[in-house]
């Protein structure tokens, strides 16, 4: 998401246009971020699964 936002910043208003690949990348990154949950929650779930397998 950060990299897509940086690309939008470089392109200015043109980056937000629907036809722009950077606009699509930002939308896709945001949707993935929302659908997958926050990074902290994902790390917590992975850690819990690893602990259950070994403990």
mmCIF entry with sequence, helices, sheets and N, C-alpha, C, O atoms, coordinates in Angstrom:
data_MODEL
# 
_entry.id   MODEL 
# 
_entity.id                         1 
_entity.type                       polymer 
_entity.pdbx_number_of_molecules   1 
# 
_entity_poly.entity_id                      1 
_entity_poly.type                           'polypeptide(L)' 
_entity_poly.nstd_linkage                   no 
_entity_poly.nstd_monomer                   no 
_entity_poly.pdbx_seq_one_letter_code       
;(UNK)(UNK)(UNK)(UNK)(UNK)(UNK)(UNK)(UNK)(UNK)(UNK)(UNK)(UNK)(UNK)(UNK)(UNK)(UNK)
(UNK)(UNK)(UNK)(UNK)(UNK)(UNK)(UNK)(UNK)(UNK)(UNK)(UNK)(UNK)(UNK)(UNK)(UNK)(UNK)
(UNK)(UNK)(UNK)(UNK)(UNK)(UNK)(UNK)(UNK)(UNK)(UNK)(UNK)(UNK)(UNK)(UNK)(UNK)(UNK)
(UNK)(UNK)(UNK)(UNK)(UNK)(UNK)(UNK)
;
_entity_poly.pdbx_seq_one_letter_code_can   XXXXXXXXXXXXXXXXXXXXXXXXXXXXXXXXXXXXXXXXXXXXXXXXXXXXXXX 
_entity_poly.pdbx_strand_id                 A 
# 
loop_
_entity_poly_seq.entity_id 
_entity_poly_seq.num 
_entity_poly_seq.mon_id 
_entity_poly_seq.hetero 
1 1  UNK n 
1 2  UNK n 
1 3  UNK n 
1 4  UNK n 
1 5  UNK n 
1 6  UNK n 
1 7  UNK n 
1 8  UNK n 
1 9  UNK n 
1 10 UNK n 
1 11 UNK n 
1 12 UNK n 
1 13 UNK n 
1 14 UNK n 
1 15 UNK n 
1 16 UNK n 
1 17 UNK n 
1 18 UNK n 
1 19 UNK n 
1 20 UNK n 
1 21 UNK n 
1 22 UNK n 
1 23 UNK n 
1 24 UNK n 
1 25 UNK n 
1 26 UNK n 
1 27 UNK n 
1 28 UNK n 
1 29 UNK n 
1 30 UNK n 
1 31 UNK n 
1 32 UNK n 
1 33 UNK n 
1 34 UNK n 
1 35 UNK n 
1 36 UNK n 
1 37 UNK n 
1 38 UNK n 
1 39 UNK n 
1 40 UNK n 
1 41 UNK n 
1 42 UNK n 
1 43 UNK n 
1 44 UNK n 
1 45 UNK n 
1 46 UNK n 
1 47 UNK n 
1 48 UNK n 
1 49 UNK n 
1 50 UNK n 
1 51 UNK n 
1 52 UNK n 
1 53 UNK n 
1 54 UNK n 
1 55 UNK n 
# 
_struct_asym.id          A 
_struct_asym.entity_id   1 
# 
loop_
_struct_conf.conf_type_id 
_struct_conf.id 
_struct_conf.pdbx_PDB_helix_id 
_struct_conf.beg_label_comp_id 
_struct_conf.beg_label_asym_id 
_struct_conf.beg_label_seq_id 
_struct_conf.pdbx_beg_PDB_ins_code 
_struct_conf.end_label_comp_id 
_struct_conf.end_label_asym_id 
_struct_conf.end_label_seq_id 
_struct_conf.pdbx_end_PDB_ins_code 
_struct_conf.beg_auth_comp_id 
_struct_conf.beg_auth_asym_id 
_struct_conf.beg_auth_seq_id 
_struct_conf.end_auth_comp_id 
_struct_conf.end_auth_asym_id 
_struct_conf.end_auth_seq_id 
_struct_conf.pdbx_PDB_helix_class 
_struct_conf.details 
_struct_conf.pdbx_PDB_helix_length 
HELX_P HELX_P1 AA1 UNK A 2  ? UNK A 11 ? UNK A 2  UNK A 11 1 ? 10 
HELX_P HELX_P2 AA2 UNK A 12 ? UNK A 16 ? UNK A 12 UNK A 16 5 ? 5  
HELX_P HELX_P3 AA3 UNK A 21 ? UNK A 36 ? UNK A 21 UNK A 36 1 ? 16 
HELX_P HELX_P4 AA4 UNK A 39 ? UNK A 54 ? UNK A 39 UNK A 54 1 ? 16 
# 
_struct_conf_type.id          HELX_P 
_struct_conf_type.criteria    ? 
_struct_conf_type.reference   ? 
# 
loop_
_atom_site.group_PDB 
_atom_site.id 
_atom_site.type_symbol 
_atom_site.label_atom_id 
_atom_site.label_alt_id 
_atom_site.label_comp_id 
_atom_site.label_asym_id 
_atom_site.label_entity_id 
_atom_site.label_seq_id 
_atom_site.pdbx_PDB_ins_code 
_atom_site.Cartn_x 
_atom_site.Cartn_y 
_atom_site.Cartn_z 
_atom_site.occupancy 
_atom_site.B_iso_or_equiv 
_atom_site.pdbx_formal_charge 
_atom_site.auth_seq_id 
_atom_site.auth_comp_id 
_atom_site.auth_asym_id 
_atom_site.auth_atom_id 
_atom_site.pdbx_PDB_model_num 
ATOM 1   N N  . UNK A 1 1  ? 0.825  -1.183  0.000   1.00 0.00 ? 1  UNK A N  1 
ATOM 2   C CA . UNK A 1 1  ? 0.000  0.000   0.000   1.00 0.00 ? 1  UNK A CA 1 
ATOM 3   C C  . UNK A 1 1  ? 0.873  1.251   0.000   1.00 0.00 ? 1  UNK A C  1 
ATOM 4   O O  . UNK A 1 1  ? 0.578  2.231   -0.685  1.00 0.00 ? 1  UNK A O  1 
ATOM 5   N N  . UNK A 1 2  ? 1.953  1.201   0.780   1.00 0.00 ? 2  UNK A N  1 
ATOM 6   C CA . UNK A 1 2  ? 2.829  2.369   0.868   1.00 0.00 ? 2  UNK A CA 1 
ATOM 7   C C  . UNK A 1 2  ? 3.442  2.683   -0.495  1.00 0.00 ? 2  UNK A C  1 
ATOM 8   O O  . UNK A 1 2  ? 3.483  3.842   -0.910  1.00 0.00 ? 2  UNK A O  1 
ATOM 9   N N  . UNK A 1 3  ? 3.917  1.654   -1.187  1.00 0.00 ? 3  UNK A N  1 
ATOM 10  C CA . UNK A 1 3  ? 4.575  1.880   -2.479  1.00 0.00 ? 3  UNK A CA 1 
ATOM 11  C C  . UNK A 1 3  ? 3.579  2.417   -3.505  1.00 0.00 ? 3  UNK A C  1 
ATOM 12  O O  . UNK A 1 3  ? 3.916  3.305   -4.289  1.00 0.00 ? 3  UNK A O  1 
ATOM 13  N N  . UNK A 1 4  ? 2.371  1.891   -3.506  1.00 0.00 ? 4  UNK A N  1 
ATOM 14  C CA . UNK A 1 4  ? 1.351  2.392   -4.429  1.00 0.00 ? 4  UNK A CA 1 
ATOM 15  C C  . UNK A 1 4  ? 1.038  3.855   -4.122  1.00 0.00 ? 4  UNK A C  1 
ATOM 16  O O  . UNK A 1 4  ? 0.857  4.653   -5.042  1.00 0.00 ? 4  UNK A O  1 
ATOM 17  N N  . UNK A 1 5  ? 0.973  4.210   -2.860  1.00 0.00 ? 5  UNK A N  1 
ATOM 18  C CA . UNK A 1 5  ? 0.727  5.604   -2.478  1.00 0.00 ? 5  UNK A CA 1 
ATOM 19  C C  . UNK A 1 5  ? 1.863  6.513   -2.929  1.00 0.00 ? 5  UNK A C  1 
ATOM 20  O O  . UNK A 1 5  ? 1.630  7.641   -3.365  1.00 0.00 ? 5  UNK A O  1 
ATOM 21  N N  . UNK A 1 6  ? 3.089  6.020   -2.822  1.00 0.00 ? 6  UNK A N  1 
ATOM 22  C CA . UNK A 1 6  ? 4.240  6.804   -3.277  1.00 0.00 ? 6  UNK A CA 1 
ATOM 23  C C  . UNK A 1 6  ? 4.188  7.020   -4.793  1.00 0.00 ? 6  UNK A C  1 
ATOM 24  O O  . UNK A 1 6  ? 4.518  8.101   -5.281  1.00 0.00 ? 6  UNK A O  1 
ATOM 25  N N  . UNK A 1 7  ? 3.777  5.996   -5.526  1.00 0.00 ? 7  UNK A N  1 
ATOM 26  C CA . UNK A 1 7  ? 3.658  6.132   -6.984  1.00 0.00 ? 7  UNK A CA 1 
ATOM 27  C C  . UNK A 1 7  ? 2.594  7.162   -7.339  1.00 0.00 ? 7  UNK A C  1 
ATOM 28  O O  . UNK A 1 7  ? 2.774  7.954   -8.263  1.00 0.00 ? 7  UNK A O  1 
ATOM 29  N N  . UNK A 1 8  ? 1.489  7.149   -6.604  1.00 0.00 ? 8  UNK A N  1 
ATOM 30  C CA . UNK A 1 8  ? 0.428  8.136   -6.825  1.00 0.00 ? 8  UNK A CA 1 
ATOM 31  C C  . UNK A 1 8  ? 0.972  9.541   -6.562  1.00 0.00 ? 8  UNK A C  1 
ATOM 32  O O  . UNK A 1 8  ? 0.679  10.474  -7.310  1.00 0.00 ? 8  UNK A O  1 
ATOM 33  N N  . UNK A 1 9  ? 1.758  9.688   -5.506  1.00 0.00 ? 9  UNK A N  1 
ATOM 34  C CA . UNK A 1 9  ? 2.349  10.991  -5.189  1.00 0.00 ? 9  UNK A CA 1 
ATOM 35  C C  . UNK A 1 9  ? 3.228  11.487  -6.331  1.00 0.00 ? 9  UNK A C  1 
ATOM 36  O O  . UNK A 1 9  ? 3.210  12.671  -6.666  1.00 0.00 ? 9  UNK A O  1 
ATOM 37  N N  . UNK A 1 10 ? 3.995  10.582  -6.925  1.00 0.00 ? 10 UNK A N  1 
ATOM 38  C CA . UNK A 1 10 ? 4.885  10.968  -8.028  1.00 0.00 ? 10 UNK A CA 1 
ATOM 39  C C  . UNK A 1 10 ? 4.100  11.419  -9.252  1.00 0.00 ? 10 UNK A C  1 
ATOM 40  O O  . UNK A 1 10 ? 4.508  12.345  -9.954  1.00 0.00 ? 10 UNK A O  1 
ATOM 41  N N  . UNK A 1 11 ? 2.970  10.758  -9.504  1.00 0.00 ? 11 UNK A N  1 
ATOM 42  C CA . UNK A 1 11 ? 2.186  11.067  -10.698 1.00 0.00 ? 11 UNK A CA 1 
ATOM 43  C C  . UNK A 1 11 ? 1.172  12.180  -10.479 1.00 0.00 ? 11 UNK A C  1 
ATOM 44  O O  . UNK A 1 11 ? 0.614  12.712  -11.439 1.00 0.00 ? 11 UNK A O  1 
ATOM 45  N N  . UNK A 1 12 ? 0.935  12.528  -9.241  1.00 0.00 ? 12 UNK A N  1 
ATOM 46  C CA . UNK A 1 12 ? -0.038 13.574  -8.948  1.00 0.00 ? 12 UNK A CA 1 
ATOM 47  C C  . UNK A 1 12 ? -1.451 13.125  -9.280  1.00 0.00 ? 12 UNK A C  1 
ATOM 48  O O  . UNK A 1 12 ? -1.806 11.969  -9.052  1.00 0.00 ? 12 UNK A O  1 
ATOM 49  N N  . UNK A 1 13 ? -2.251 14.023  -9.811  1.00 0.00 ? 13 UNK A N  1 
ATOM 50  C CA . UNK A 1 13 ? -3.649 13.732  -10.121 1.00 0.00 ? 13 UNK A CA 1 
ATOM 51  C C  . UNK A 1 13 ? -3.838 12.646  -11.158 1.00 0.00 ? 13 UNK A C  1 
ATOM 52  O O  . UNK A 1 13 ? -4.853 11.950  -11.147 1.00 0.00 ? 13 UNK A O  1 
ATOM 53  N N  . UNK A 1 14 ? -2.875 12.492  -12.054 1.00 0.00 ? 14 UNK A N  1 
ATOM 54  C CA . UNK A 1 14 ? -2.989 11.453  -13.083 1.00 0.00 ? 14 UNK A CA 1 
ATOM 55  C C  . UNK A 1 14 ? -2.983 10.052  -12.465 1.00 0.00 ? 14 UNK A C  1 
ATOM 56  O O  . UNK A 1 14 ? -3.539 9.122   -13.049 1.00 0.00 ? 14 UNK A O  1 
ATOM 57  N N  . UNK A 1 15 ? -2.371 9.891   -11.306 1.00 0.00 ? 15 UNK A N  1 
ATOM 58  C CA . UNK A 1 15 ? -2.302 8.586   -10.664 1.00 0.00 ? 15 UNK A CA 1 
ATOM 59  C C  . UNK A 1 15 ? -3.638 8.096   -10.142 1.00 0.00 ? 15 UNK A C  1 
ATOM 60  O O  . UNK A 1 15 ? -3.839 6.893   -9.970  1.00 0.00 ? 15 UNK A O  1 
ATOM 61  N N  . UNK A 1 16 ? -4.560 9.029   -9.887  1.00 0.00 ? 16 UNK A N  1 
ATOM 62  C CA . UNK A 1 16 ? -5.864 8.652   -9.343  1.00 0.00 ? 16 UNK A CA 1 
ATOM 63  C C  . UNK A 1 16 ? -6.879 8.261   -10.408 1.00 0.00 ? 16 UNK A C  1 
ATOM 64  O O  . UNK A 1 16 ? -7.941 7.730   -10.083 1.00 0.00 ? 16 UNK A O  1 
ATOM 65  N N  . UNK A 1 17 ? -6.570 8.513   -11.661 1.00 0.00 ? 17 UNK A N  1 
ATOM 66  C CA . UNK A 1 17 ? -7.527 8.207   -12.725 1.00 0.00 ? 17 UNK A CA 1 
ATOM 67  C C  . UNK A 1 17 ? -7.766 6.709   -12.813 1.00 0.00 ? 17 UNK A C  1 
ATOM 68  O O  . UNK A 1 17 ? -6.853 5.913   -12.593 1.00 0.00 ? 17 UNK A O  1 
ATOM 69  N N  . UNK A 1 18 ? -8.992 6.330   -13.136 1.00 0.00 ? 18 UNK A N  1 
ATOM 70  C CA . UNK A 1 18 ? -9.349 4.913   -13.224 1.00 0.00 ? 18 UNK A CA 1 
ATOM 71  C C  . UNK A 1 18 ? -8.533 4.165   -14.264 1.00 0.00 ? 18 UNK A C  1 
ATOM 72  O O  . UNK A 1 18 ? -8.281 2.971   -14.103 1.00 0.00 ? 18 UNK A O  1 
ATOM 73  N N  . UNK A 1 19 ? -8.117 4.836   -15.318 1.00 0.00 ? 19 UNK A N  1 
ATOM 74  C CA . UNK A 1 19 ? -7.351 4.181   -16.373 1.00 0.00 ? 19 UNK A CA 1 
ATOM 75  C C  . UNK A 1 19 ? -5.894 3.972   -15.974 1.00 0.00 ? 19 UNK A C  1 
ATOM 76  O O  . UNK A 1 19 ? -5.170 3.227   -16.635 1.00 0.00 ? 19 UNK A O  1 
ATOM 77  N N  . UNK A 1 20 ? -5.469 4.613   -14.918 1.00 0.00 ? 20 UNK A N  1 
ATOM 78  C CA . UNK A 1 20 ? -4.072 4.554   -14.500 1.00 0.00 ? 20 UNK A CA 1 
ATOM 79  C C  . UNK A 1 20 ? -3.761 3.243   -13.788 1.00 0.00 ? 20 UNK A C  1 
ATOM 80  O O  . UNK A 1 20 ? -4.502 2.838   -12.892 1.00 0.00 ? 20 UNK A O  1 
ATOM 81  N N  . UNK A 1 21 ? -2.665 2.569   -14.177 1.00 0.00 ? 21 UNK A N  1 
ATOM 82  C CA . UNK A 1 21 ? -2.272 1.342   -13.467 1.00 0.00 ? 21 UNK A CA 1 
ATOM 83  C C  . UNK A 1 21 ? -1.977 1.591   -11.987 1.00 0.00 ? 21 UNK A C  1 
ATOM 84  O O  . UNK A 1 21 ? -2.220 0.724   -11.148 1.00 0.00 ? 21 UNK A O  1 
ATOM 85  N N  . UNK A 1 22 ? -1.451 2.780   -11.669 1.00 0.00 ? 22 UNK A N  1 
ATOM 86  C CA . UNK A 1 22 ? -1.160 3.058   -10.259 1.00 0.00 ? 22 UNK A CA 1 
ATOM 87  C C  . UNK A 1 22 ? -2.439 3.196   -9.445  1.00 0.00 ? 22 UNK A C  1 
ATOM 88  O O  . UNK A 1 22 ? -2.486 2.787   -8.284  1.00 0.00 ? 22 UNK A O  1 
ATOM 89  N N  . UNK A 1 23 ? -3.461 3.762   -10.040 1.00 0.00 ? 23 UNK A N  1 
ATOM 90  C CA . UNK A 1 23 ? -4.745 3.862   -9.344  1.00 0.00 ? 23 UNK A CA 1 
ATOM 91  C C  . UNK A 1 23 ? -5.309 2.490   -9.037  1.00 0.00 ? 23 UNK A C  1 
ATOM 92  O O  . UNK A 1 23 ? -5.836 2.246   -7.952  1.00 0.00 ? 23 UNK A O  1 
ATOM 93  N N  . UNK A 1 24 ? -5.192 1.598   -10.006 1.00 0.00 ? 24 UNK A N  1 
ATOM 94  C CA . UNK A 1 24 ? -5.671 0.230   -9.790  1.00 0.00 ? 24 UNK A CA 1 
ATOM 95  C C  . UNK A 1 24 ? -4.835 -0.479  -8.724  1.00 0.00 ? 24 UNK A C  1 
ATOM 96  O O  . UNK A 1 24 ? -5.382 -1.186  -7.878  1.00 0.00 ? 24 UNK A O  1 
ATOM 97  N N  . UNK A 1 25 ? -3.523 -0.294  -8.759  1.00 0.00 ? 25 UNK A N  1 
ATOM 98  C CA . UNK A 1 25 ? -2.662 -0.915  -7.750  1.00 0.00 ? 25 UNK A CA 1 
ATOM 99  C C  . UNK A 1 25 ? -3.026 -0.451  -6.344  1.00 0.00 ? 25 UNK A C  1 
ATOM 100 O O  . UNK A 1 25 ? -3.060 -1.249  -5.408  1.00 0.00 ? 25 UNK A O  1 
ATOM 101 N N  . UNK A 1 26 ? -3.296 0.837   -6.203  1.00 0.00 ? 26 UNK A N  1 
ATOM 102 C CA . UNK A 1 26 ? -3.660 1.348   -4.884  1.00 0.00 ? 26 UNK A CA 1 
ATOM 103 C C  . UNK A 1 26 ? -4.992 0.766   -4.427  1.00 0.00 ? 26 UNK A C  1 
ATOM 104 O O  . UNK A 1 26 ? -5.127 0.364   -3.271  1.00 0.00 ? 26 UNK A O  1 
ATOM 105 N N  . UNK A 1 27 ? -5.970 0.715   -5.313  1.00 0.00 ? 27 UNK A N  1 
ATOM 106 C CA . UNK A 1 27 ? -7.268 0.129   -4.947  1.00 0.00 ? 27 UNK A CA 1 
ATOM 107 C C  . UNK A 1 27 ? -7.120 -1.331  -4.566  1.00 0.00 ? 27 UNK A C  1 
ATOM 108 O O  . UNK A 1 27 ? -7.682 -1.772  -3.564  1.00 0.00 ? 27 UNK A O  1 
ATOM 109 N N  . UNK A 1 28 ? -6.360 -2.095  -5.365  1.00 0.00 ? 28 UNK A N  1 
ATOM 110 C CA . UNK A 1 28 ? -6.159 -3.514  -5.068  1.00 0.00 ? 28 UNK A CA 1 
ATOM 111 C C  . UNK A 1 28 ? -5.427 -3.709  -3.745  1.00 0.00 ? 28 UNK A C  1 
ATOM 112 O O  . UNK A 1 28 ? -5.778 -4.592  -2.963  1.00 0.00 ? 28 UNK A O  1 
ATOM 113 N N  . UNK A 1 29 ? -4.416 -2.889  -3.497  1.00 0.00 ? 29 UNK A N  1 
ATOM 114 C CA . UNK A 1 29 ? -3.656 -3.011  -2.250  1.00 0.00 ? 29 UNK A CA 1 
ATOM 115 C C  . UNK A 1 29 ? -4.539 -2.717  -1.047  1.00 0.00 ? 29 UNK A C  1 
ATOM 116 O O  . UNK A 1 29 ? -4.457 -3.410  -0.033  1.00 0.00 ? 29 UNK A O  1 
ATOM 117 N N  . UNK A 1 30 ? -5.378 -1.701  -1.149  1.00 0.00 ? 30 UNK A N  1 
ATOM 118 C CA . UNK A 1 30 ? -6.276 -1.364  -0.038  1.00 0.00 ? 30 UNK A CA 1 
ATOM 119 C C  . UNK A 1 30 ? -7.296 -2.476  0.191   1.00 0.00 ? 30 UNK A C  1 
ATOM 120 O O  . UNK A 1 30 ? -7.584 -2.824  1.336   1.00 0.00 ? 30 UNK A O  1 
ATOM 121 N N  . UNK A 1 31 ? -7.841 -3.032  -0.880  1.00 0.00 ? 31 UNK A N  1 
ATOM 122 C CA . UNK A 1 31 ? -8.806 -4.126  -0.730  1.00 0.00 ? 31 UNK A CA 1 
ATOM 123 C C  . UNK A 1 31 ? -8.163 -5.345  -0.101  1.00 0.00 ? 31 UNK A C  1 
ATOM 124 O O  . UNK A 1 31 ? -8.771 -6.000  0.746   1.00 0.00 ? 31 UNK A O  1 
ATOM 125 N N  . UNK A 1 32 ? -6.938 -5.657  -0.503  1.00 0.00 ? 32 UNK A N  1 
ATOM 126 C CA . UNK A 1 32 ? -6.240 -6.797  0.088   1.00 0.00 ? 32 UNK A CA 1 
ATOM 127 C C  . UNK A 1 32 ? -5.962 -6.548  1.568   1.00 0.00 ? 32 UNK A C  1 
ATOM 128 O O  . UNK A 1 32 ? -6.104 -7.446  2.398   1.00 0.00 ? 32 UNK A O  1 
ATOM 129 N N  . UNK A 1 33 ? -5.570 -5.332  1.882   1.00 0.00 ? 33 UNK A N  1 
ATOM 130 C CA . UNK A 1 33 ? -5.271 -4.977  3.269   1.00 0.00 ? 33 UNK A CA 1 
ATOM 131 C C  . UNK A 1 33 ? -6.517 -5.124  4.143   1.00 0.00 ? 33 UNK A C  1 
ATOM 132 O O  . UNK A 1 33 ? -6.438 -5.643  5.257   1.00 0.00 ? 33 UNK A O  1 
ATOM 133 N N  . UNK A 1 34 ? -7.651 -4.674  3.645   1.00 0.00 ? 34 UNK A N  1 
ATOM 134 C CA . UNK A 1 34 ? -8.899 -4.776  4.400   1.00 0.00 ? 34 UNK A CA 1 
ATOM 135 C C  . UNK A 1 34 ? -9.341 -6.234  4.490   1.00 0.00 ? 34 UNK A C  1 
ATOM 136 O O  . UNK A 1 34 ? -9.757 -6.691  5.555   1.00 0.00 ? 34 UNK A O  1 
ATOM 137 N N  . UNK A 1 35 ? -9.255 -6.962  3.386   1.00 0.00 ? 35 UNK A N  1 
ATOM 138 C CA . UNK A 1 35 ? -9.697 -8.354  3.367   1.00 0.00 ? 35 UNK A CA 1 
ATOM 139 C C  . UNK A 1 35 ? -8.829 -9.277  4.189   1.00 0.00 ? 35 UNK A C  1 
ATOM 140 O O  . UNK A 1 35 ? -9.334 -10.234 4.777   1.00 0.00 ? 35 UNK A O  1 
ATOM 141 N N  . UNK A 1 36 ? -7.549 -9.020  4.246   1.00 0.00 ? 36 UNK A N  1 
ATOM 142 C CA . UNK A 1 36 ? -6.626 -9.903  4.961   1.00 0.00 ? 36 UNK A CA 1 
ATOM 143 C C  . UNK A 1 36 ? -6.503 -9.529  6.426   1.00 0.00 ? 36 UNK A C  1 
ATOM 144 O O  . UNK A 1 36 ? -6.000 -10.326 7.218   1.00 0.00 ? 36 UNK A O  1 
ATOM 145 N N  . UNK A 1 37 ? -6.939 -8.361  6.804   1.00 0.00 ? 37 UNK A N  1 
ATOM 146 C CA . UNK A 1 37 ? -6.780 -7.912  8.186   1.00 0.00 ? 37 UNK A CA 1 
ATOM 147 C C  . UNK A 1 37 ? -5.493 -7.130  8.338   1.00 0.00 ? 37 UNK A C  1 
ATOM 148 O O  . UNK A 1 37 ? -4.674 -7.060  7.421   1.00 0.00 ? 37 UNK A O  1 
ATOM 149 N N  . UNK A 1 38 ? -5.333 -6.555  9.491   1.00 0.00 ? 38 UNK A N  1 
ATOM 150 C CA . UNK A 1 38 ? -4.132 -5.759  9.708   1.00 0.00 ? 38 UNK A CA 1 
ATOM 151 C C  . UNK A 1 38 ? -2.916 -6.656  9.851   1.00 0.00 ? 38 UNK A C  1 
ATOM 152 O O  . UNK A 1 38 ? -3.036 -7.836  10.183  1.00 0.00 ? 38 UNK A O  1 
ATOM 153 N N  . UNK A 1 39 ? -1.776 -6.104  9.604   1.00 0.00 ? 39 UNK A N  1 
ATOM 154 C CA . UNK A 1 39 ? -0.529 -6.864  9.691   1.00 0.00 ? 39 UNK A CA 1 
ATOM 155 C C  . UNK A 1 39 ? -0.300 -7.401  11.099  1.00 0.00 ? 39 UNK A C  1 
ATOM 156 O O  . UNK A 1 39 ? 0.200  -8.513  11.269  1.00 0.00 ? 39 UNK A O  1 
ATOM 157 N N  . UNK A 1 40 ? -0.660 -6.621  12.097  1.00 0.00 ? 40 UNK A N  1 
ATOM 158 C CA . UNK A 1 40 ? -0.450 -7.053  13.477  1.00 0.00 ? 40 UNK A CA 1 
ATOM 159 C C  . UNK A 1 40 ? -1.289 -8.285  13.797  1.00 0.00 ? 40 UNK A C  1 
ATOM 160 O O  . UNK A 1 40 ? -0.808 -9.223  14.434  1.00 0.00 ? 40 UNK A O  1 
ATOM 161 N N  . UNK A 1 41 ? -2.534 -8.279  13.358  1.00 0.00 ? 41 UNK A N  1 
ATOM 162 C CA . UNK A 1 41 ? -3.412 -9.428  13.601  1.00 0.00 ? 41 UNK A CA 1 
ATOM 163 C C  . UNK A 1 41 ? -2.886 -10.650 12.873  1.00 0.00 ? 41 UNK A C  1 
ATOM 164 O O  . UNK A 1 41 ? -2.887 -11.751 13.424  1.00 0.00 ? 41 UNK A O  1 
ATOM 165 N N  . UNK A 1 42 ? -2.437 -10.467 11.638  1.00 0.00 ? 42 UNK A N  1 
ATOM 166 C CA . UNK A 1 42 ? -1.906 -11.601 10.877  1.00 0.00 ? 42 UNK A CA 1 
ATOM 167 C C  . UNK A 1 42 ? -0.675 -12.185 11.574  1.00 0.00 ? 42 UNK A C  1 
ATOM 168 O O  . UNK A 1 42 ? -0.549 -13.406 11.672  1.00 0.00 ? 42 UNK A O  1 
ATOM 169 N N  . UNK A 1 43 ? 0.227  -11.337 12.055  1.00 0.00 ? 43 UNK A N  1 
ATOM 170 C CA . UNK A 1 43 ? 1.413  -11.825 12.767  1.00 0.00 ? 43 UNK A CA 1 
ATOM 171 C C  . UNK A 1 43 ? 1.022  -12.575 14.029  1.00 0.00 ? 43 UNK A C  1 
ATOM 172 O O  . UNK A 1 43 ? 1.613  -13.607 14.346  1.00 0.00 ? 43 UNK A O  1 
ATOM 173 N N  . UNK A 1 44 ? 0.038  -12.069 14.746  1.00 0.00 ? 44 UNK A N  1 
ATOM 174 C CA . UNK A 1 44 ? -0.423 -12.712 15.968  1.00 0.00 ? 44 UNK A CA 1 
ATOM 175 C C  . UNK A 1 44 ? -1.001 -14.096 15.666  1.00 0.00 ? 44 UNK A C  1 
ATOM 176 O O  . UNK A 1 44 ? -0.716 -15.060 16.377  1.00 0.00 ? 44 UNK A O  1 
ATOM 177 N N  . UNK A 1 45 ? -1.813 -14.190 14.611  1.00 0.00 ? 45 UNK A N  1 
ATOM 178 C CA . UNK A 1 45 ? -2.408 -15.478 14.246  1.00 0.00 ? 45 UNK A CA 1 
ATOM 179 C C  . UNK A 1 45 ? -1.350 -16.487 13.813  1.00 0.00 ? 45 UNK A C  1 
ATOM 180 O O  . UNK A 1 45 ? -1.424 -17.660 14.178  1.00 0.00 ? 45 UNK A O  1 
ATOM 181 N N  . UNK A 1 46 ? -0.378 -16.044 13.046  1.00 0.00 ? 46 UNK A N  1 
ATOM 182 C CA . UNK A 1 46 ? 0.693  -16.943 12.603  1.00 0.00 ? 46 UNK A CA 1 
ATOM 183 C C  . UNK A 1 46 ? 1.501  -17.425 13.801  1.00 0.00 ? 46 UNK A C  1 
ATOM 184 O O  . UNK A 1 46 ? 1.825  -18.608 13.903  1.00 0.00 ? 46 UNK A O  1 
ATOM 185 N N  . UNK A 1 47 ? 1.824  -16.506 14.706  1.00 0.00 ? 47 UNK A N  1 
ATOM 186 C CA . UNK A 1 47 ? 2.567  -16.884 15.906  1.00 0.00 ? 47 UNK A CA 1 
ATOM 187 C C  . UNK A 1 47 ? 1.804  -17.889 16.753  1.00 0.00 ? 47 UNK A C  1 
ATOM 188 O O  . UNK A 1 47 ? 2.390  -18.839 17.273  1.00 0.00 ? 47 UNK A O  1 
ATOM 189 N N  . UNK A 1 48 ? 0.521  -17.687 16.891  1.00 0.00 ? 48 UNK A N  1 
ATOM 190 C CA . UNK A 1 48 ? -0.306 -18.608 17.673  1.00 0.00 ? 48 UNK A CA 1 
ATOM 191 C C  . UNK A 1 48 ? -0.336 -19.993 17.041  1.00 0.00 ? 48 UNK A C  1 
ATOM 192 O O  . UNK A 1 48 ? -0.230 -21.002 17.739  1.00 0.00 ? 48 UNK A O  1 
ATOM 193 N N  . UNK A 1 49 ? -0.480 -20.039 15.718  1.00 0.00 ? 49 UNK A N  1 
ATOM 194 C CA . UNK A 1 49 ? -0.495 -21.329 15.019  1.00 0.00 ? 49 UNK A CA 1 
ATOM 195 C C  . UNK A 1 49 ? 0.835  -22.059 15.182  1.00 0.00 ? 49 UNK A C  1 
ATOM 196 O O  . UNK A 1 49 ? 0.854  -23.265 15.425  1.00 0.00 ? 49 UNK A O  1 
ATOM 197 N N  . UNK A 1 50 ? 1.932  -21.344 15.050  1.00 0.00 ? 50 UNK A N  1 
ATOM 198 C CA . UNK A 1 50 ? 3.249  -21.967 15.214  1.00 0.00 ? 50 UNK A CA 1 
ATOM 199 C C  . UNK A 1 50 ? 3.440  -22.481 16.637  1.00 0.00 ? 50 UNK A C  1 
ATOM 200 O O  . UNK A 1 50 ? 4.000  -23.559 16.837  1.00 0.00 ? 50 UNK A O  1 
ATOM 201 N N  . UNK A 1 51 ? 2.982  -21.724 17.616  1.00 0.00 ? 51 UNK A N  1 
ATOM 202 C CA . UNK A 1 51 ? 3.110  -22.136 19.010  1.00 0.00 ? 51 UNK A CA 1 
ATOM 203 C C  . UNK A 1 51 ? 2.289  -23.398 19.277  1.00 0.00 ? 51 UNK A C  1 
ATOM 204 O O  . UNK A 1 51 ? 2.748  -24.299 19.980  1.00 0.00 ? 51 UNK A O  1 
ATOM 205 N N  . UNK A 1 52 ? 1.078  -23.466 18.720  1.00 0.00 ? 52 UNK A N  1 
ATOM 206 C CA . UNK A 1 52 ? 0.223  -24.638 18.921  1.00 0.00 ? 52 UNK A CA 1 
ATOM 207 C C  . UNK A 1 52 ? 0.825  -25.882 18.280  1.00 0.00 ? 52 UNK A C  1 
ATOM 208 O O  . UNK A 1 52 ? 0.690  -26.982 18.816  1.00 0.00 ? 52 UNK A O  1 
ATOM 209 N N  . UNK A 1 53 ? 1.487  -25.717 17.143  1.00 0.00 ? 53 UNK A N  1 
ATOM 210 C CA . UNK A 1 53 ? 2.094  -26.867 16.462  1.00 0.00 ? 53 UNK A CA 1 
ATOM 211 C C  . UNK A 1 53 ? 3.294  -27.411 17.230  1.00 0.00 ? 53 UNK A C  1 
ATOM 212 O O  . UNK A 1 53 ? 3.514  -28.622 17.256  1.00 0.00 ? 53 UNK A O  1 
ATOM 213 N N  . UNK A 1 54 ? 4.063  -26.537 17.848  1.00 0.00 ? 54 UNK A N  1 
ATOM 214 C CA . UNK A 1 54 ? 5.281  -26.979 18.534  1.00 0.00 ? 54 UNK A CA 1 
ATOM 215 C C  . UNK A 1 54 ? 5.055  -27.256 20.017  1.00 0.00 ? 54 UNK A C  1 
ATOM 216 O O  . UNK A 1 54 ? 5.827  -27.995 20.628  1.00 0.00 ? 54 UNK A O  1 
ATOM 217 N N  . UNK A 1 55 ? 4.029  -26.688 20.592  1.00 0.00 ? 55 UNK A N  1 
ATOM 218 C CA . UNK A 1 55 ? 3.828  -26.812 22.029  1.00 0.00 ? 55 UNK A CA 1 
ATOM 219 C C  . UNK A 1 55 ? 2.774  -27.782 22.332  1.00 0.00 ? 55 UNK A C  1 
ATOM 220 O O  . UNK A 1 55 ? 2.467  -28.016 23.500  1.00 0.00 ? 55 UNK A O  1 
# 
